[in-house]
Amino acid sequence: MDNPRPSYVVGNLAEFLGITAGTTNGNPVGILTFRPHVTSPQPVNLMISRAQIIRLREDIDALLARSEVLKDGDAAAAVSLAEIEAIHERLG
């Protein structure tokens, strides 16, 4: 049975190290490099297409513009994962 509600997952904090261009199988990709703080000291490279980079940029811009906690750094404006889950449980 499919769950129509979105799933909110808290992951491990990671440090963004950088982005560069490259190719994989002859296709151009952007390579984002992160260092997970908990799971591994080794950097992780994520390869994404140009279209996905554009979407990522748009999504980040929108998130920074709309999120009070990210825009102002005000943690009091943040909604905790527990609160989100409780809201979804009440809504069914």
N, C-alpha and C positions, 0 to 999 in steps of 0.2 A: 504494500500500500504506500503510495506516495504521500509525503508530508508537504502540504502546500505552504506551510510557514517557513520563512527564511531561518537559517540556522546561524546563530552567533557563536563564534568560537574564539577563545582567547588563546593565542599561541605564545611562543617564546620571543622575547625581545631580541632584535637583531640590529647590527650596525650596518648602515649603507656605506659601502666603501667606494663605489664609483660605477660609471657606465662607460662603455666603449662600443665601437662598431666592429663587426666581424662577419664571417660567413660560415654557414653550415650546409653541407651538401650543395654548395654553389649558390645558396640563397642568402641574401643580406639579412643580418639580425643585429639587434642591440643586445649587449651582454651586460646585465646588471649584476653586480657583485655585492654580496652581503656576508657578514660574519655573524652567525648565530651565537648568542652569548651563553646559552645553556647546553645546547646539544652537541656542539663541536667547535673547537678553536679554528678549524679549517674553513676558509672562505667557501661560499656556495655561489656558483655562477648560474644565472637564469638567462636563457636565450629567448628573446621574443622578437616578433616581426615588426617592421616599420609601422604597420597599421596598429599593432598592439601598443607600441611606444606612444603613438599619437593619442590613443584612447587613454593610456595610463596618465599622460600629461594632462589631458582634459579632466579626468577623474580627480587627480591630485589638486588641480586648480579649483575645481568645484568644491572639493572637500575642505580645502583651506579657506575658501570664501564663505562657506555655510556653517562650518563647525565652530561654535563658540569656544570650545576647549582648545582647538588647534589654532584658531585665529588669535585669541587673546592669551592662551596658556592658562586659562582659569579652570582649575580642576573641579571647582564647585559646580560648574555648568555641565560636567560630564555625567552620563547615566551609566551606572555600573552594569556589568553583565548580569548580576543577580536581579537587578530591577527590570532589565529587558526580558529576562526569562519569566519573571513573575507576571509581567504585563501579558506576554504571549500565553501563559497558562490561564490567566483570567479570561482572555479573549477566546480561548479554545481553539 
